[in-house]
Amino acid sequence: MNLNADWVVGFVDGEGCFHVGINTHKEMTLGVQVLPEFTVVQHKRDVQLLEALKSFFGCGVVRVNHGDRLAYRVRKLEHLREIIIPFFSKHPLQSKKKLDFELFKSVLLLMEGGVHLRKNGIEEIRSIAIKMNRGLQRESPAKLETN
Amino acid sequence: MNLNADWVVGFVDGEGCFHVGINTHKEMTLGVQVLPEFTVVQHKRDVQLLEALKSFFGCGVVRVNHGDRLAYRVRKLEHLREIIIPFFSKHPLQSKKKLDFELFKSVLLLMEGGVHLRKNGIEEIRSIAIKMNRGLQRESPAKLETN
């Protein structure tokens, strides 16, 4: 299965998710871990498609998400910075998900400057993260879950 | 907003739905109406995207689906036959939704031969329609609703 760039953008406009998790984590300096991730969740019948995305980007993993759903997921900062962000900067999303991507990108830039290692930096990142996926989160939690 | 064919295929792989409704309808010869439709449902924040799909295909309508969701919808048999089906035959879907499309196409072909106007024809169409969106229908009704 060979995917092309425009198809990937269209599919991610529909099914992709740019997310920044901020989790409690004892071993981190501030007791908090900032976890940006790019995911695409699909029913397991389309596992080949997720594997094709993994090959297309040359990074990430395919894992069980929950129940019958699998996720293609990229968490490594290096891969997000050097592969995922440049790709969607060069091939812009067409949906309002583009706004989430721009916020995601700004969090990654802040992290590159080490902002997430300072207490007020965490708050800055939290204030950006809270704006992401906002419309969906408020109005359709069921959809968000698989998105 | 100018969409290209590969983007459209990717987006429909994620968000599109090929559906054949079989509804009771007093005014029809057999009291049953066969209603094939192609839809793409999005949150209203992406109304421009649905309008862009309408322009891309040069047919269909954008309507409220339910709540905050809008649908781009093609129901006219002529448009399904002459625009939608040829497009996805030329630019194949990459996900398993392709199987739904093939079933959808076979129903349209049967309807062209007038099969839906005969009682045993309706049963033939029903047996095809029941196979469509099957995996999702059984395992994730919530997802189906917005799909």
Interface residues (C-beta under 8 A of the other chain):
Chain A: M1 L3 N4 A5 D6 W7 V8 V9 G10 F11 V12 D13 G14 E15 Q42 H43 R45 D46 L49 A52 G67 D68 Q94 S95 K96 G135 L136 E139 S140 A142 K143 T146
Chain B: M1 L3 N4 A5 D6 W7 V8 V9 G10 F11 V12 D13 G14 E15 Q42 H43 R45 D46 L49 A52 G67 D68 Q94 S95 K96 G135 L136 E139 S140 A142 K143 T146
